[in-house]
């Protein structure tokens, strides 16, 4: 009997990197056959044999835990795992929409977008249109790029601003997905968090999974009993007394990773409604202080998080490219206000 399992990441799962894992256990009576042929027949029309071969070339197909080439002959009781970029939901029909986007870089293989806060990356439950993907389809249509399509390999939250890399063809998507799967991309975020730190840098380690009481949130399971491993490195850039500006470097890419990790160490992101950052968790009880914080919340009605740097190996040139993005106006204003407040009202 063949045991099939598809482990899919989606908007409701615990990984912000978009992969689909297929796991198969070969029947004891299976005759030897090329792995790419067997997988093509087993997975069906959703994945071409060529794509399976490309995945094998990139080391994304494992037999009993070891990467194998596409011409490997499957044997009885082999366990095969293939990792592929998640395909778009079949029930969602993307339509081009004229939504302004800030394109940082574009060539025949990739497009780098500086996403504004408030823009959903892709359609899903409750968001069938008005997304970044709809905007990209419009851009490709207007620039007469008839062969280009947006293929996602990662995402950032709706209310997080910053850089996203999107592939424009399946070959580039697969090449980029491999890097995200290996955690070899360079990703840095800038965040304003509540509280001061005794150290200048640190590392947060703790599995992240769905909160058992509120499925809209992620929760840190430090004992590793649930969720998936997650590691966030941070460096303090500036200290403003009641809040701190930090740079975060992701070693893994779990949904809400930075937000959940900083809540876990009792430094929630400023303005983060989901993880407690919308409460005045530090500071005096003076009326002026409370009003100052409320004014900052009005300027920045979201979590203070920006994806500032993205680096990866280019699918065609095979050279590393790095892109950076300046902080958006709302976050810049709030940082400026906190800096002035710290200078004028130091305890």
C-alpha positions in Angstrom: 0.0 0.0 0.0 1.3 3.5 -0.9 1.1 6.1 1.8 0.7 9.6 0.4 0.9 12.8 2.5 0.8 16.4 1.3 2.1 18.8 3.9 1.0 22.2 2.6 1.8 25.7 3.9 -0.8 28.3 3.5 -2.1 31.6 5.1 -3.4 29.6 8.0 -0.3 27.5 8.6 2.9 28.2 10.6 5.3 29.1 7.8 5.6 32.4 5.9 7.8 30.7 3.3 5.5 29.1 0.7 6.3 25.5 0.2 4.4 22.3 -0.4 5.9 19.0 0.8 4.8 15.7 -0.7 5.7 12.6 1.2 5.3 9.1 -0.2 6.1 5.6 1.1 6.7 3.2 -1.8 4.7 -0.1 -1.7 6.6 -3.2 -0.8 5.7 -4.7 -4.2 6.8 -1.7 -6.3 9.0 -2.5 -9.3 12.1 -0.3 -9.8 11.3 2.8 -12.0 12.8 6.2 -12.5 11.9 8.6 -9.6 10.9 11.5 -11.8 8.5 9.2 -13.8 7.0 7.7 -10.7 6.5 11.1 -9.0 5.0 12.6 -12.2 2.4 9.8 -12.3 1.7 10.0 -8.6 1.4 13.7 -8.2 -0.6 14.2 -11.3 -1.1 17.1 -13.7 -0.4 19.8 -11.1 3.4 19.3 -11.3 5.2 18.6 -14.6 7.9 16.0 -15.0 10.3 18.8 -16.0 9.6 20.6 -12.8 10.2 17.5 -10.8 13.6 17.1 -12.6 14.5 20.7 -11.9 13.6 20.1 -8.2 15.9 17.1 -8.1 18.7 19.1 -9.7 18.4 21.6 -6.9 18.4 19.0 -4.2 14.8 19.3 -3.3 13.9 15.6 -3.5 14.9 13.3 -0.7 14.8 9.5 -0.6 15.1 8.2 3.0 16.5 11.6 4.0 19.1 11.8 1.3 18.9 14.1 -1.8 18.7 12.1 -5.0 18.8 12.8 -8.7 15.7 12.4 -10.9 17.0 9.2 -12.5 17.2 7.4 -9.2 15.2 4.1 -9.3 12.7 3.9 -6.6 12.7 0.8 -4.4 10.1 -0.9 -2.2 9.6 0.9 1.1 11.5 4.0 0.1 10.2 7.2 1.7 10.3 10.1 -0.8 9.9 13.7 0.1 9.7 16.4 -2.5 9.6 20.1 -1.7 8.0 22.5 -4.2 6.7 26.0 -4.2 3.0 26.2 -3.2 0.8 26.6 -6.2 -1.9 29.3 -6.1 -5.3 28.2 -4.8 -7.2 26.8 -7.8 -10.5 28.4 -6.7 -9.0 31.9 -6.8 -9.1 33.5 -10.3 -6.6 36.4 -10.3 -7.6 39.4 -12.3 -5.4 42.4 -13.1 -6.1 45.5 -10.9 -4.7 49.0 -11.2 -3.1 49.2 -7.8 0.0 51.4 -7.4 3.2 49.5 -6.4 6.7 50.6 -5.8 9.0 48.5 -7.9 12.6 48.5 -6.7 14.1 46.2 -9.3 12.9 44.1 -12.2 14.3 41.9 -14.9 13.1 38.8 -16.9 13.3 36.6 -13.8 12.4 38.5 -10.7 10.7 41.6 -9.5 11.4 43.3 -6.2 8.5 45.2 -4.7 8.6 47.6 -1.7 5.1 46.7 -0.3 3.2 49.4 1.6 1.5 48.6 4.9 -2.1 47.6 4.4 -1.6 45.7 1.1 -2.3 42.0 1.3 0.2 39.9 -0.6 -2.1 37.3 -2.2 -5.8 36.4 -2.3 -7.1 34.2 0.4 -10.1 33.9 2.8 -11.7 37.3 3.0 -9.3 38.9 0.4 -10.3 37.8 -3.1 -9.0 40.9 -4.8 -7.0 44.1 -4.1 -3.8 42.2 -3.4 -0.2 42.6 -4.5 -0.6 39.7 -7.0 -3.5 41.6 -8.7 -1.3 44.7 -8.9 1.5 42.7 -10.5 -0.8 41.2 -13.1 -1.8 44.7 -14.1 1.8 45.8 -14.2 2.7 42.8 -16.5 -0.3 43.6 -18.7 0.5 47.3 -19.0 4.2 46.6 -19.8 3.3 43.9 -22.3 5.1 41.2 -20.5 2.9 38.4 -22.0 5.0 35.5 -20.6 5.4 36.9 -17.0 3.4 35.7 -14.1 3.8 36.4 -10.4 5.1 33.3 -8.4 5.5 33.8 -4.7 8.2 32.2 -2.6 7.6 34.2 0.7 5.3 36.8 2.1 5.0 39.5 4.8 2.0 40.4 6.8 -0.6 42.8 5.5 0.4 45.5 8.0 4.1 45.0 7.7 5.9 47.2 5.1 8.9 46.4 3.0 10.7 44.2 0.5 9.4 41.1 -1.3 11.0 39.2 -4.1 8.6 37.6 -6.6 9.6 35.2 -9.4 8.3 35.8 -12.9 8.5 32.2 -14.1 8.4 28.7 -12.6 12.1 28.1 -13.1 13.0 31.2 -11.1 10.4 30.4 -8.4 11.9 26.9 -7.9 15.5 28.3 -7.7 14.4 31.0 -5.1 12.3 28.5 -3.2 15.3 26.3 -2.7 17.2 29.3 -1.0 14.3 30.0 1.3 14.0 26.3 2.1 17.8 26.2 3.0 17.5 29.5 4.9 20.3 30.9 2.8 18.6 34.2 1.9 19.5 37.4 3.7 16.6 39.0 5.3 16.7 41.9 7.8 13.8 43.8 9.4 13.7 47.0 11.3 11.3 47.1 14.3 10.3 49.5 17.1 9.6 47.5 20.2 8.5 48.3 23.7 11.2 48.5 26.5 14.9 48.7 26.8 17.5 45.9 26.6 20.4 45.2 28.9 22.4 43.8 26.0 23.2 45.2 22.6 22.3 42.1 20.7 20.8 38.7 21.3 19.0 35.6 19.8 15.5 34.4 20.4 15.0 30.7 20.0 11.6 29.0 20.4 9.2 26.9 18.3 6.4 28.8 16.8 2.9 27.3 16.2 -0.7 28.3 16.2 -2.0 29.6 19.6 -4.2 27.0 21.2 -6.7 29.5 22.3 -6.7 32.0 19.4 -6.0 30.6 16.0 -5.4 34.0 14.5 -2.2 34.3 16.6 1.1 32.4 16.8 2.5 31.2 20.0 6.0 30.4 21.2 6.5 26.9 22.5 10.0 27.0 24.1 10.0 23.3 25.1 9.6 22.3 21.4 6.4 20.4 22.2 4.5 22.0 19.3 5.1 24.3 16.3 8.3 24.5 14.2 11.7 25.7 15.1 12.3 29.4 14.8 15.4 31.6 15.4 15.5 35.4 15.4 18.8 37.4 15.9 18.5 41.0 16.9 20.7 44.1 17.3 19.7 47.2 19.2 20.1 50.2 16.9 18.9 53.0 19.2 17.4 53.3 22.7 14.6 55.7 23.5 14.0 54.8 27.1 10.6 53.3 26.9 11.0 51.9 23.4 14.0 50.6 21.3 14.8 50.4 17.6 16.1 47.0 16.7 17.3 45.2 13.6 16.2 41.6 13.2 17.8 38.9 11.1 15.7 35.9 10.4 17.3 32.5 10.5 13.9 30.9 9.8 10.7 32.2 8.3 7.7 31.4 10.4 4.4 33.3 10.2 4.5 36.3 12.6 8.0 35.1 13.8 9.3 38.5 14.8 6.0 39.6 16.4 5.6 36.4 18.4 9.2 36.1 19.4 9.4 39.7 20.8 6.1 39.3 22.6 7.7 36.1 24.1 10.6 38.1 25.5 8.3 40.8 26.8 9.2 43.4 24.2 6.1 43.4 21.9 6.3 45.5 18.7 5.0 49.0 19.1 1.5 49.3 17.9 1.0 45.5 17.4 -2.7 45.0 18.1 -2.5 41.2 18.0 0.5 40.8 20.3 -0.1 43.4 22.9 2.0 46.2 21.4 -1.1 48.5 21.3 -1.0 48.8 25.1 1.1 51.3 27.0 3.2 48.6 28.6 6.1 50.8 29.8 6.4 54.3 31.1 4.9 56.7 33.6 1.2 57.4 34.3 1.5 61.0 33.5 -1.3 62.3 31.2 1.1 63.9 28.8 3.0 60.6 28.4 -0.2 58.7 27.6 -1.3 61.3 25.1 2.1 61.2 23.5 1.9 57.5 23.0 -1.7 57.7 21.7 -0.6 60.3 19.2 2.1 57.9 18.0 -0.5 55.1 17.7 -2.6 57.4 15.4 0.4 58.1 13.2 1.3 54.4 13.0 -1.9 52.3 13.4 -0.1 49.1 12.8 2.9 47.0 14.1 6.1 49.0 13.7 7.9 46.5 11.4 9.6 47.0 8.1 11.3 44.4 5.8 14.4 46.5 5.1 16.8 44.1 3.4 16.5 41.1 1.1 19.4 39.3 -0.5 19.6 36.1 -2.6 21.4 34.4 -5.4 19.9 35.5 -8.7 18.3 32.6 -10.7 20.1 33.5 -13.9 23.3 35.2 -13.1 24.0 33.0 -10.1 25.4 36.1 -8.4 24.3 37.4 -5.0 22.1 40.5 -5.1 21.0 42.6 -2.1 18.3 45.2 -2.0 17.5 47.6 0.8 14.6 49.9 1.5 14.3 53.1 3.5 11.8 53.2 6.4 8.3 54.4 5.4 7.0 57.8 6.5 4.7 56.6 9.3 7.5 54.6 11.0 10.0 57.4 10.5 7.7 60.0 12.1 7.1 57.8 15.2 10.8 57.1 15.6 11.6 60.8 15.3 9.0 61.6 18.0 10.3 59.0 20.4 13.8 60.3 19.9 12.7 63.8 20.8 10.7 62.5 23.7 13.7 60.6 25.0 16.0 63.6 24.7 13.5 66.0 26.4 12.1 63.8 29.1 14.9 61.5 30.2 14.4 60.2 33.8 
